[in-house]
């Protein structure tokens, strides 16, 4: 899967890992030992987030593309 949601990836010194956040999907985030691993994990978690939202009949936000506050 290749998500159309914006993913923000940064290094966390506290966690000693890369953190990948998906701002458009509340609480959707992943981590990884490398930038690529964090991105791959984010793709998985986005898919799981969407599947859970569908199963609970919750509204799924449409991807907005580039956000202005990053």
Phi, psi and omega in degrees: 000140173238110186288151174257004177276145178292137177238125178254124182241133179211160178275133175250112179295322179299317183270347185055045182204162171277138179248134177243117180250144177242091189301331183283345181243105186309124177077005183273110179205159180215174176220175178189159179287337177231166178302313181297317179297319178297319178296314179298317178295324178296319178300319179295314184290329175297313179300316179294321178300313181295318178298318179295315179300317179298315183294334179263006182056038178266154179293137178251120180295143175282141178299134181263348184084212184298125176270155188268350186260356186296000000 
